[in-house]
Amino acid sequence: MNFGEDVPAVVAADVPQDGYLLDVREQDEWDAGHAPAAVHIPMHHLRDRAGEIPRDREVYVICRSGSRSAQVTSALNQAGWLARNVGDGMHGWAEAGRPMEGAGNGPPYVA
């Protein structure tokens, strides 16, 4: 599935510090490393948990590389949310030096 220009996107470095960041990765990816203020709703739980996502502000959707988050961004926008894909994903987040935390004892990383 190619979303191309149809999905509004930003790079991780441009996500506002106070932006609502929705992380749609799996639990093991989240545990390895995530943005401290991100909200974690794995992609396969979105249908059941969509009510937790605010409709009154822009939502920045992130995954590892931007593919899954593009799918979620498209679906959210079609359902009435205002969402943007973080096109370079958590890889871009880490490369931009944005803060990360993980669930393990070692330093956080992008899984």
ABEGO torsion letter per residue (X at the ends): XBAEAABBBBBAAABBAABBBBBABBAAAAAAEBBAABBBBBAAAAAAAAAABBAABBBBBBBAAGAAAAAAAAAAAAAGBBBBBBAAEAAAAAAAGBBBBBABABBBBBX
